[in-house]
Amino acid sequence: MMIAFEGRSLSDAACKAAFTRMRARIDAIASLYCRLTQTRSIDTVTAESYLTALVEDAVSSSPQADTIAVEFDLPEVRLSTRIAVPLGLIVKELVTNSLKYPYHGRSSGWLGLRLSIKDQAMKVSVWDDRPGIDPDARLDPGLGQKLTDAFTAQLSERMSIDSGAAGTRHTLVLPLLTASSKRSSGRPFCAASNCI
């Protein structure tokens, strides 16, 4: 709330936008811990409810909210907070970035999020059907891209991007055996037998 008040008091458009993005990132983490409190869990959250809420919140706060159709394909798998936090922030950044740009010559479009688990790997895809990224464009990575790269590195993985006239798809593949074997302070990524 303090960040929202401070942002509204600014007159510079770029500063206001930066405060808005900062608030969205903090809200993404707050959403996770709110869900942990609601479910009385201390270290896991359901991927379907958590990621759906993040995306719907980003879309509803966008000027394009009434023109975007959202498609979800998410299982009821439980994520440990040590995966859910960076993963949620990555998804939030990708969705927010997609919503920045209008559809050229169209009034509506699609945005999607899919999570699947197969062969001891979790694959997360965020996609849209906007015009693809211009491969010849020289784009300096902004803070959002740097944060996405940092959160991806935190999961020890890399993001692949497939972009063309039909849209853009970002895909993150996280090997579950690698994730479950990593430890911090003597605790595994997953504190329960049925979570990631």
Backbone as ProteinMPNN parsed JSONL, in Angstrom:
{"seq_chain_A": "MMIAFEGRSLSDAACKAAFTRMRARIDAIASLYCRLTQTRSIDTVTAESYLTALVEDAVSSSPQADTIAVEFDLPEVRLSTRIAVPLGLIVKELVTNSLKYPYHGRSSGWLGLRLSIKDQAMKVSVWDDRPGIDPDARLDPGLGQKLTDAFTAQLSERMSIDSGAAGTRHTLVLPLLTASSKRSSGRPFCAASNCI", "coords_chain_A": {"N_chain_A": [[0.818, -1.194, 0.0], [1.964, 1.231, 0.773], [3.797, 1.609, -1.281], [2.065, 1.92, -3.433], [0.758, 4.333, -2.726], [2.961, 6.051, -2.775], [3.699, 5.842, -5.45], [1.484, 6.983, -6.735], [1.817, 9.604, -6.067], [3.798, 10.56, -7.628], [4.91, 12.548, -10.401], [6.29, 12.097, -12.719], [6.066, 10.097, -15.548], [7.573, 7.798, -16.236], [8.693, 7.102, -13.784], [6.391, 6.541, -12.306], [5.487, 4.316, -13.686], [7.563, 2.545, -13.11], [7.227, 2.238, -10.349], [4.761, 0.972, -10.383], [5.389, -1.474, -11.597], [7.155, -2.452, -9.687], [5.443, -2.77, -7.523], [3.807, -4.801, -8.532], [5.558, -6.95, -8.575], [6.105, -7.315, -5.875], [3.529, -7.89, -5.024], [3.193, -10.366, -6.223], [4.781, -12.074, -4.686], [3.529, -11.679, -2.239], [1.04, -12.784, -2.783], [1.618, -15.501, -2.901], [2.332, -16.098, -0.191], [-0.001, -15.399, 1.056], [-1.695, -17.402, 0.148], [-0.469, -19.589, 1.281], [-1.039, -19.109, 3.952], [-3.844, -19.272, 3.909], [-4.249, -21.954, 3.308], [-3.069, -23.114, 5.405], [-0.535, -24.086, 5.16], [3.005, -24.369, 5.381], [5.078, -24.555, 3.624], [4.397, -25.38, 1.015], [2.487, -24.905, -2.026], [-0.419, -25.014, -4.105], [0.017, -25.446, -7.514], [-1.893, -24.872, -9.504], [-3.875, -23.121, -8.336], [-2.288, -21.026, -7.368], [-0.668, -20.047, -9.587], [-2.676, -19.474, -11.425], [-4.043, -17.396, -10.116], [-2.04, -15.426, -10.09], [-1.714, -14.832, -12.847], [-4.34, -14.062, -13.597], [-4.634, -11.806, -12.001], [-2.691, -10.096, -13.082], [-3.714, -9.748, -15.67], [-6.257, -8.628, -15.167], [-5.582, -6.149, -14.14], [-4.656, -4.849, -16.288], [-4.95, -2.498, -19.032], [-5.964, -3.802, -21.186], [-7.669, -5.738, -20.338], [-10.345, -6.506, -20.958], [-10.144, -7.494, -23.479], [-8.554, -9.684, -23.702], [-8.29, -13.137, -23.839], [-7.796, -15.834, -21.67], [-5.997, -18.824, -21.333], [-5.658, -21.743, -19.452], [-3.669, -24.496, -18.446], [-3.137, -26.37, -16.075], [-1.902, -28.56, -13.616], [-2.866, -30.163, -10.468], [-0.615, -30.177, -8.909], [1.627, -29.814, -6.132], [3.777, -27.169, -5.233], [6.947, -26.527, -3.81], [7.791, -23.754, -1.725], [10.258, -22.711, -2.355], [10.585, -23.203, -5.004], [8.228, -22.173, -5.997], [8.284, -19.358, -5.515], [10.442, -18.102, -7.211], [9.485, -19.146, -9.666], [6.856, -18.128, -9.841], [7.413, -15.382, -10.0], [8.793, -15.278, -12.413], [6.736, -16.072, -14.222], [4.908, -13.984, -13.759], [6.386, -11.746, -14.688], [6.694, -12.391, -17.421], [4.03, -12.488, -18.33], [3.146, -9.892, -17.719], [4.858, -8.431, -19.359], [3.992, -9.277, -21.87], [1.461, -8.15, -21.914], [1.979, -5.503, -22.253], [2.082, -4.703, -24.88], [0.147, -3.801, -27.702], [-2.27, -5.469, -29.872], [-1.652, -5.478, -33.225], [-3.778, -4.201, -35.584], [-5.818, -5.769, -34.607], [-8.371, -6.393, -32.19], [-8.424, -8.069, -30.072], [-7.071, -10.946, -28.279], [-5.115, -13.908, -27.364], [-3.797, -15.394, -24.399], [-1.694, -17.618, -22.712], [-1.012, -20.217, -20.252], [0.812, -22.989, -19.331], [1.526, -25.91, -17.515], [3.338, -28.806, -17.218], [4.197, -32.187, -16.332], [6.582, -34.544, -16.987], [8.551, -37.399, -17.574], [10.308, -37.008, -15.356], [10.618, -34.24, -15.328], [9.645, -30.828, -15.111], [7.74, -28.765, -17.116], [7.15, -25.464, -18.02], [5.176, -23.24, -19.765], [4.627, -20.067, -21.192], [2.592, -18.267, -23.241], [1.578, -16.209, -26.078], [-0.512, -14.773, -28.667], [0.375, -12.616, -30.113], [1.965, -10.45, -32.576], [5.172, -11.716, -33.426], [8.469, -11.451, -31.825], [10.708, -9.145, -33.183], [13.422, -10.34, -34.859], [15.556, -8.839, -35.737], [15.59, -6.584, -34.269], [17.199, -4.358, -32.036], [17.406, -4.73, -28.797], [17.818, -3.516, -25.602], [18.198, -5.26, -22.643], [15.76, -4.796, -20.183], [14.959, -4.076, -16.713], [13.001, -5.957, -16.04], [13.58, -8.139, -17.764], [16.135, -8.762, -16.865], [15.567, -9.533, -14.253], [13.968, -11.773, -14.758], [15.879, -13.429, -15.964], [17.569, -13.735, -13.764], [15.909, -15.054, -11.891], [15.425, -17.368, -13.309], [18.001, -18.404, -13.406], [18.262, -18.888, -10.707], [16.733, -21.119, -10.419], [18.405, -22.735, -11.684], [18.227, -23.178, -14.408], [17.499, -22.674, -17.96], [15.838, -20.382, -20.137], [13.843, -20.95, -22.97], [12.938, -19.433, -26.073], [10.445, -19.156, -28.441], [9.527, -17.537, -31.2], [7.383, -16.002, -33.556], [5.357, -15.154, -36.432], [2.925, -16.123, -35.543], [2.933, -15.772, -32.854], [4.449, -15.692, -29.521], [6.317, -17.876, -27.489], [7.451, -18.666, -24.325], [9.476, -20.96, -22.688], [10.234, -22.923, -19.905], [12.161, -25.473, -18.615], [12.398, -27.65, -15.984], [14.331, -29.954, -14.492], [13.208, -32.433, -12.361], [14.555, -34.244, -10.721], [16.994, -33.027, -10.371], [16.173, -30.73, -9.06], [15.066, -31.761, -6.684], [17.266, -32.802, -5.477], [18.841, -30.726, -4.672], [19.96, -28.767, -1.948], [19.424, -26.544, 0.785], [20.5, -25.121, 3.713], [20.249, -27.632, 4.78], [17.748, -28.551, 4.004], [15.55, -30.068, 1.62], [14.318, -29.177, -1.707], [11.696, -29.968, -1.804], [9.42, -30.533, 0.677], [7.521, -32.375, 1.149], [6.213, -35.572, 0.137], [4.648, -35.497, -2.137], [5.084, -33.175, -3.545], [6.753, -30.562, -5.479]], "CA_chain_A": [[0.0, 0.0, 0.0], [2.84, 2.384, 0.826], [4.358, 1.792, -2.613], [0.986, 2.451, -4.274], [0.593, 5.744, -2.383], [4.133, 6.783, -3.247], [3.628, 5.88, -6.905], [0.455, 7.933, -7.171], [2.245, 10.971, -5.79], [4.826, 10.948, -8.595], [4.417, 13.2, -11.615], [7.026, 11.569, -13.864], [5.393, 8.885, -16.047], [8.481, 6.653, -16.155], [8.807, 6.724, -12.365], [5.123, 5.912, -11.908], [5.468, 2.979, -14.28], [8.517, 1.724, -12.357], [6.594, 1.906, -9.075], [3.702, 0.009, -10.677], [6.033, -2.765, -11.815], [7.682, -2.892, -8.396], [4.309, -3.232, -6.717], [3.352, -6.075, -9.093], [6.493, -7.992, -8.151], [5.876, -7.556, -4.447], [2.215, -8.543, -4.925], [3.342, -11.769, -6.619], [5.28, -12.799, -3.516], [2.486, -11.606, -1.21], [-0.015, -13.73, -3.169], [2.061, -16.827, -2.491], [2.265, -16.276, 1.251], [-1.419, -15.343, 1.408], [-2.258, -18.724, -0.117], [0.077, -20.491, 2.293], [-1.801, -18.855, 5.17], [-5.213, -19.766, 3.72], [-4.252, -23.418, 3.303], [-2.366, -23.535, 6.617], [0.693, -24.771, 4.778], [4.154, -23.504, 5.624], [6.13, -24.654, 2.615], [3.947, -25.789, -0.319], [1.313, -24.245, -2.564], [-0.914, -25.694, -5.296], [0.403, -24.715, -8.733], [-3.082, -24.414, -10.245], [-4.494, -21.946, -7.719], [-1.296, -19.955, -7.224], [-0.298, -19.459, -10.872], [-3.885, -18.898, -12.013], [-4.292, -16.111, -9.466], [-1.035, -14.466, -10.548], [-2.001, -14.419, -14.222], [-5.605, -13.334, -13.626], [-4.401, -10.499, -11.396], [-1.957, -9.285, -14.058], [-4.619, -9.423, -16.777], [-7.34, -7.75, -14.711], [-5.062, -4.809, -13.895], [-4.182, -4.313, -17.568], [-5.955, -1.781, -19.826], [-6.495, -4.723, -22.194], [-8.33, -6.834, -19.621], [-11.583, -6.947, -21.602], [-9.893, -7.987, -24.833], [-7.639, -10.824, -23.629], [-8.805, -14.425, -23.369], [-6.689, -16.548, -21.021], [-6.134, -20.283, -21.333], [-4.81, -22.388, -18.444], [-3.556, -25.956, -18.419], [-2.313, -26.524, -14.885], [-2.286, -29.684, -12.765], [-3.019, -29.888, -9.039], [0.638, -30.496, -8.231], [2.049, -28.857, -5.113], [5.127, -26.647, -5.41], [7.586, -25.997, -2.621], [7.924, -22.297, -1.835], [11.558, -22.372, -2.925], [10.385, -23.196, -6.447], [7.066, -21.332, -6.314], [8.613, -17.926, -5.518], [11.048, -17.673, -8.477], [8.633, -19.498, -10.796], [5.769, -17.164, -9.892], [7.935, -14.097, -10.458], [9.062, -15.431, -13.846], [5.44, -16.048, -14.918], [4.363, -12.627, -13.642], [7.143, -10.864, -15.574], [6.401, -12.72, -18.815], [2.655, -12.085, -18.626], [3.106, -8.435, -17.685], [5.537, -7.947, -20.561], [3.111, -9.534, -23.013], [0.319, -7.238, -21.865], [2.414, -4.13, -22.547], [2.047, -4.388, -26.3], [-1.172, -4.002, -28.308], [-2.379, -6.283, -31.078], [-1.708, -4.608, -34.393], [-4.853, -4.534, -36.511], [-6.778, -6.648, -33.958], [-8.876, -5.844, -30.929], [-8.395, -9.076, -29.011], [-6.076, -11.991, -28.457], [-5.028, -14.989, -26.397], [-2.629, -15.528, -23.535], [-1.818, -18.95, -22.117], [-0.033, -20.734, -19.299], [0.71, -24.443, -19.231], [2.537, -26.601, -16.718], [3.205, -30.255, -17.368], [5.255, -32.984, -15.722], [6.803, -35.761, -17.765], [9.932, -37.899, -17.572], [11.07, -36.379, -14.273], [10.878, -32.829, -15.622], [8.492, -29.937, -15.127], [7.838, -27.781, -18.195], [6.226, -24.35, -17.874], [5.142, -22.422, -20.978], [3.786, -18.878, -21.229], [2.517, -17.916, -24.66], [0.548, -15.291, -26.552], [-0.626, -14.815, -30.132], [0.707, -11.31, -30.674], [3.064, -10.525, -33.553], [6.387, -12.173, -32.76], [9.573, -10.54, -31.562], [11.525, -8.863, -34.366], [14.771, -10.864, -34.61], [16.559, -7.846, -36.115], [15.499, -5.429, -33.366], [18.221, -4.276, -30.992], [16.716, -4.419, -27.552], [18.599, -3.604, -24.385], [17.363, -5.9, -21.617], [15.349, -3.949, -19.075], [15.003, -4.709, -15.4], [12.145, -7.145, -16.065], [14.313, -9.239, -18.389], [17.238, -9.124, -15.977], [14.991, -10.275, -13.133], [13.579, -13.088, -15.273], [17.115, -14.212, -16.11], [18.078, -14.054, -12.423], [15.047, -16.071, -11.284], [15.665, -18.598, -14.053], [19.285, -18.914, -12.918], [18.029, -19.384, -9.345], [16.242, -22.483, -10.596], [19.503, -23.43, -12.379], [17.768, -23.575, -15.73], [17.514, -21.637, -18.984], [14.561, -20.148, -20.789], [13.861, -20.97, -24.435], [11.942, -18.537, -26.657], [10.051, -19.465, -29.809], [8.729, -16.388, -31.59], [7.131, -15.863, -34.989], [4.148, -14.409, -36.784], [1.77, -16.652, -34.814], [3.026, -15.437, -31.438], [5.692, -15.953, -28.8], [6.2, -18.845, -26.396], [8.603, -18.821, -23.442], [9.388, -22.273, -22.05], [11.23, -23.248, -18.892], [12.137, -26.894, -18.257], [13.093, -27.846, -14.706], [14.459, -31.375, -14.136], [12.777, -32.61, -10.976], [15.575, -34.942, -9.953], [17.984, -32.017, -10.014], [15.571, -29.836, -8.071], [14.86, -32.422, -5.401], [18.548, -33.149, -4.863], [19.504, -29.522, -4.189], [19.615, -28.485, -0.57], [19.854, -25.287, 1.394], [20.325, -25.229, 5.169], [19.907, -28.998, 5.133], [16.384, -28.902, 3.623], [15.368, -30.243, 0.186], [13.333, -28.315, -2.35], [10.349, -30.442, -1.518], [9.325, -31.021, 2.058], [6.496, -33.41, 1.191], [6.464, -36.571, -0.884], [3.858, -35.269, -3.345], [5.269, -31.82, -4.065], [7.95, -30.324, -6.281]], "C_chain_A": [[0.859, 1.253, 0.0], [3.436, 2.674, -0.54], [3.309, 2.377, -3.552], [0.776, 3.938, -4.011], [1.743, 6.577, -2.936], [4.092, 6.913, -4.77], [2.626, 6.884, -7.418], [0.879, 9.382, -6.964], [3.294, 11.468, -6.788], [4.203, 11.583, -9.827], [5.098, 12.659, -12.869], [6.431, 10.216, -14.284], [6.281, 7.65, -15.922], [8.63, 6.159, -14.719], [7.543, 6.028, -11.886], [5.04, 4.492, -12.441], [6.395, 2.043, -13.523], [7.929, 1.306, -11.014], [5.487, 0.874, -9.276], [4.281, -1.386, -10.864], [6.589, -3.334, -10.507], [6.565, -3.453, -7.525], [3.832, -4.594, -7.211], [4.26, -7.212, -8.648], [6.311, -8.338, -6.677], [4.544, -8.281, -4.249], [2.305, -10.019, -5.278], [3.828, -12.613, -5.444], [4.221, -12.818, -2.412], [1.368, -12.608, -1.5], [0.346, -15.145, -2.739], [1.858, -17.031, -0.993], [0.836, -16.141, 1.783], [-2.05, -16.721, 1.229], [-1.716, -19.751, 0.879], [-0.704, -20.348, 3.6], [-3.2, -19.447, 5.075], [-5.287, -21.277, 3.814], [-3.561, -24.003, 4.527], [-1.148, -24.389, 6.296], [1.853, -23.822, 5.025], [5.177, -23.56, 4.507], [5.689, -25.168, 1.252], [2.683, -25.041, -0.716], [0.885, -24.985, -3.821], [-0.628, -24.851, -6.529], [-0.808, -24.116, -9.428], [-3.658, -23.141, -9.641], [-3.535, -20.762, -7.675], [-1.001, -19.27, -8.554], [-1.507, -18.848, -11.581], [-4.161, -17.516, -11.435], [-3.306, -15.052, -9.93], [-1.368, -13.926, -11.939], [-3.285, -13.593, -14.282], [-5.462, -11.939, -13.029], [-3.693, -9.571, -12.372], [-2.871, -8.835, -15.192], [-5.673, -8.416, -16.338], [-6.864, -6.323, -14.461], [-4.529, -4.156, -15.169], [-5.292, -3.557, -18.281], [-6.62, -2.682, -20.877], [-7.295, -5.869, -21.578], [-9.55, -7.374, -20.355], [-11.362, -7.555, -22.975], [-8.999, -9.223, -24.865], [-8.362, -12.051, -23.089], [-7.62, -15.222, -22.827], [-6.991, -18.04, -20.98], [-5.153, -20.873, -20.33], [-4.816, -23.901, -18.647], [-2.58, -26.28, -17.285], [-2.801, -27.691, -14.035], [-2.384, -29.264, -11.301], [-1.757, -30.231, -8.257], [0.976, -29.409, -7.218], [3.504, -28.472, -5.341], [5.686, -26.223, -4.059], [7.761, -24.494, -2.811], [9.241, -21.906, -2.488], [11.558, -22.485, -4.442], [9.275, -22.221, -6.808], [7.409, -19.85, -6.389], [9.287, -17.505, -6.822], [10.182, -17.993, -9.688], [7.485, -18.498, -10.943], [6.227, -15.82, -10.407], [8.282, -14.138, -11.942], [7.765, -15.329, -14.638], [4.849, -14.645, -14.909], [5.064, -11.667, -14.597], [6.789, -11.118, -17.036], [4.996, -12.266, -19.216], [2.546, -10.558, -18.676], [3.744, -7.843, -18.93], [4.663, -8.136, -21.799], [1.971, -8.53, -23.081], [0.688, -5.788, -22.17], [2.11, -3.724, -23.98], [0.678, -4.7, -26.908], [-1.11, -4.962, -29.494], [-2.52, -5.34, -32.264], [-2.8, -5.076, -35.35], [-5.9, -5.467, -35.936], [-7.193, -6.045, -32.634], [-8.815, -6.844, -29.781], [-7.334, -10.122, -29.295], [-6.082, -12.985, -27.32], [-3.72, -14.922, -25.62], [-2.773, -16.877, -22.844], [-0.697, -19.305, -21.174], [-0.255, -22.234, -19.162], [1.853, -24.978, -18.393], [2.299, -28.088, -16.877], [4.405, -30.941, -16.73], [5.376, -34.298, -16.486], [8.279, -36.116, -17.707], [10.816, -37.149, -16.582], [11.475, -34.94, -14.59], [9.562, -32.06, -15.578], [8.713, -28.896, -16.224], [6.753, -26.731, -18.016], [6.321, -23.488, -19.119], [4.184, -21.257, -20.794], [3.77, -18.421, -22.674], [1.437, -16.881, -24.943], [0.501, -15.376, -28.079], [-0.46, -13.421, -30.755], [1.75, -11.491, -31.78], [4.363, -10.84, -32.839], [7.426, -11.093, -32.57], [10.402, -10.377, -32.833], [12.952, -9.335, -34.108], [15.868, -9.856, -34.923], [16.565, -6.635, -35.187], [16.609, -5.505, -32.321], [17.558, -3.808, -29.715], [17.664, -4.577, -26.369], [17.714, -4.22, -23.305], [17.049, -4.952, -20.481], [15.423, -4.718, -17.776], [14.173, -5.985, -15.38], [12.861, -8.351, -16.644], [15.457, -9.706, -17.502], [16.726, -9.925, -14.779], [14.583, -11.677, -13.566], [14.796, -13.986, -15.418], [17.648, -14.641, -14.74], [17.246, -15.145, -11.765], [15.222, -17.409, -11.991], [16.969, -19.236, -13.594], [19.148, -19.481, -11.51], [17.516, -20.815, -9.382], [17.258, -23.343, -11.345], [19.09, -23.934, -13.752], [17.87, -22.411, -16.706], [16.151, -21.564, -19.653], [14.743, -20.238, -22.307], [12.714, -20.103, -24.945], [11.707, -18.93, -28.101], [9.097, -18.361, -30.252], [8.604, -16.294, -33.101], [5.842, -15.103, -35.211], [2.933, -14.855, -35.983], [1.821, -16.346, -33.325], [4.371, -15.797, -30.835], [5.422, -16.909, -27.646], [7.528, -18.896, -25.638], [8.44, -20.143, -22.707], [10.558, -22.494, -21.107], [11.071, -24.725, -18.553], [13.005, -27.082, -17.023], [13.154, -29.335, -14.381], [14.151, -31.581, -12.657], [13.806, -33.333, -10.129], [16.651, -33.967, -9.5], [17.446, -31.133, -8.91], [15.491, -30.498, -6.712], [16.162, -32.769, -4.708], [19.285, -31.95, -4.311], [19.039, -29.2, -2.782], [20.145, -27.121, -0.148], [19.517, -25.376, 2.867], [19.831, -26.613, 5.57], [18.51, -29.425, 4.733], [16.276, -29.051, 2.114], [14.377, -29.241, -0.38], [11.929, -28.703, -1.932], [10.299, -31.064, -0.132], [8.294, -32.128, 2.195], [6.705, -34.354, 0.018], [5.736, -36.292, -2.179], [3.991, -33.862, -3.874], [6.586, -31.71, -4.797], [8.718, -29.172, -5.684]], "O_chain_A": [[0.54, 2.227, -0.681], [3.571, 3.834, -0.929], [3.625, 3.234, -4.378], [0.632, 4.721, -4.949], [1.538, 7.657, -3.488], [4.412, 7.97, -5.315], [2.872, 7.563, -8.415], [0.354, 10.285, -7.617], [3.639, 12.649, -6.796], [3.109, 11.208, -10.247], [4.543, 12.752, -13.964], [6.31, 9.305, -13.465], [5.806, 6.578, -15.547], [8.687, 4.956, -14.468], [7.61, 5.044, -11.149], [4.586, 3.58, -11.749], [6.062, 0.877, -13.311], [8.103, 0.166, -10.583], [5.297, -0.003, -8.433], [3.735, -2.365, -10.355], [6.504, -4.535, -10.253], [6.728, -4.485, -6.873], [3.487, -5.456, -6.402], [3.787, -8.315, -8.374], [6.357, -9.505, -6.288], [4.439, -9.175, -3.41], [1.586, -10.84, -4.707], [3.348, -13.726, -5.229], [4.032, -13.829, -1.736], [0.813, -13.209, -0.58], [-0.508, -15.898, -2.272], [1.274, -18.032, -0.576], [0.5, -16.698, 2.829], [-2.847, -17.156, 2.06], [-2.428, -20.676, 1.272], [-0.994, -21.338, 4.271], [-3.693, -20.049, 6.029], [-6.259, -21.827, 4.332], [-3.471, -25.221, 4.68], [-0.778, -25.288, 7.052], [1.704, -22.607, 4.893], [6.059, -22.705, 4.439], [6.543, -25.379, 0.391], [1.909, -24.601, 0.134], [1.729, -25.529, -4.534], [-0.991, -23.675, -6.581], [-0.758, -22.976, -9.891], [-3.905, -22.176, -10.364], [-3.936, -19.624, -7.919], [-1.076, -18.045, -8.647], [-1.383, -17.827, -12.258], [-4.474, -16.579, -12.169], [-3.689, -13.901, -10.141], [-1.311, -12.72, -12.178], [-3.324, -12.55, -14.934], [-6.097, -10.994, -13.498], [-4.045, -8.396, -12.483], [-2.814, -7.684, -15.625], [-5.952, -7.456, -17.057], [-7.654, -5.384, -14.557], [-4.012, -3.04, -15.13], [-6.46, -3.925, -18.158], [-7.694, -2.367, -21.389], [-7.563, -6.866, -22.248], [-9.768, -8.586, -20.371], [-12.3, -8.081, -23.575], [-8.717, -9.755, -25.939], [-8.969, -12.009, -22.019], [-6.564, -15.276, -23.456], [-8.097, -18.459, -20.637], [-3.965, -20.551, -20.349], [-5.842, -24.496, -18.976], [-1.379, -26.44, -17.498], [-3.997, -27.797, -13.763], [-2.027, -28.141, -10.944], [-1.83, -30.542, -7.068], [0.655, -28.237, -7.416], [4.353, -29.323, -5.606], [4.975, -25.624, -3.252], [7.867, -24.02, -3.942], [9.318, -20.852, -3.12], [12.433, -21.926, -5.102], [9.368, -21.519, -7.815], [6.875, -19.145, -7.245], [8.763, -16.622, -7.502], [10.138, -17.212, -10.639], [7.178, -18.069, -12.055], [5.511, -15.175, -11.173], [8.089, -13.152, -12.653], [7.694, -14.585, -15.616], [4.348, -14.17, -15.928], [4.405, -10.857, -15.249], [6.604, -10.175, -17.805], [4.797, -11.727, -20.305], [1.919, -10.007, -19.581], [3.239, -6.871, -19.492], [4.603, -7.266, -22.667], [1.564, -8.11, -24.164], [-0.192, -4.942, -22.326], [1.903, -2.545, -24.267], [0.117, -5.764, -26.647], [-0.041, -5.229, -30.042], [-3.417, -4.497, -32.29], [-2.758, -6.195, -35.861], [-6.783, -5.922, -36.663], [-6.446, -5.274, -32.031], [-9.122, -6.498, -28.641], [-6.773, -10.186, -30.389], [-6.927, -12.927, -26.426], [-2.693, -14.459, -26.117], [-3.875, -17.24, -22.432], [0.413, -18.781, -21.268], [-1.371, -22.689, -18.91], [3.001, -24.558, -18.54], [1.181, -28.57, -16.691], [5.482, -30.357, -16.605], [4.415, -35.056, -16.616], [9.145, -35.245, -17.781], [11.918, -36.712, -16.915], [12.538, -34.479, -14.174], [8.509, -32.574, -15.956], [9.747, -28.228, -16.256], [5.576, -27.063, -17.875], [7.408, -23.05, -19.496], [3.068, -21.429, -20.303], [4.826, -18.208, -23.27], [0.507, -16.699, -24.157], [1.374, -15.981, -28.701], [-1.069, -13.099, -31.775], [2.348, -12.56, -31.904], [4.634, -10.298, -31.768], [7.294, -9.978, -33.074], [10.755, -11.363, -33.481], [13.629, -8.794, -33.234], [16.989, -9.992, -34.434], [17.429, -5.766, -35.295], [16.915, -6.575, -31.793], [17.196, -2.64, -29.573], [18.24, -5.645, -26.162], [16.598, -3.752, -23.078], [17.952, -4.369, -19.881], [15.886, -5.858, -17.734], [14.578, -6.981, -14.781], [12.775, -9.453, -16.101], [15.719, -10.904, -17.397], [17.37, -10.879, -14.342], [14.815, -12.65, -12.849], [14.76, -15.158, -15.044], [18.119, -15.766, -14.574], [17.795, -16.06, -11.15], [15.174, -18.462, -11.355], [17.045, -20.451, -13.412], [19.833, -20.44, -11.155], [17.817, -21.622, -8.502], [17.015, -24.521, -11.611], [19.547, -24.984, -14.204], [18.271, -21.307, -16.337], [15.416, -22.549, -19.722], [15.685, -19.669, -22.86], [11.65, -20.044, -24.329], [12.646, -19.025, -28.892], [7.982, -18.26, -29.739], [9.576, -16.478, -33.833], [5.303, -14.485, -34.294], [2.011, -14.07, -35.763], [0.863, -16.625, -32.604], [5.31, -16.16, -31.543], [4.436, -16.773, -26.922], [8.585, -19.135, -26.223], [7.372, -20.417, -22.16], [11.716, -22.28, -21.465], [9.97, -25.178, -18.24], [14.183, -26.725, -17.011], [12.133, -29.927, -14.029], [14.779, -30.96, -11.8], [13.92, -33.061, -8.934], [17.16, -34.066, -8.383], [18.148, -30.819, -7.949], [15.81, -29.88, -5.696], [16.183, -33.004, -3.5], [20.25, -32.109, -3.563], [17.86, -29.344, -2.462], [21.155, -26.627, -0.649], [18.38, -25.672, 3.233], [19.102, -26.77, 6.549], [18.094, -30.534, 5.066], [16.851, -28.244, 1.382], [13.685, -28.544, 0.362], [11.074, -27.841, -1.732], [11.04, -31.996, 0.181], [8.201, -32.757, 3.249], [7.31, -33.976, -0.986], [6.145, -36.787, -3.229], [3.104, -33.388, -4.584], [7.424, -32.612, -4.757], [9.769, -28.796, -6.203]]}, "name": "protein", "num_of_chains": 1, "seq": "MMIAFEGRSLSDAACKAAFTRMRARIDAIASLYCRLTQTRSIDTVTAESYLTALVEDAVSSSPQADTIAVEFDLPEVRLSTRIAVPLGLIVKELVTNSLKYPYHGRSSGWLGLRLSIKDQAMKVSVWDDRPGIDPDARLDPGLGQKLTDAFTAQLSERMSIDSGAAGTRHTLVLPLLTASSKRSSGRPFCAASNCI"}
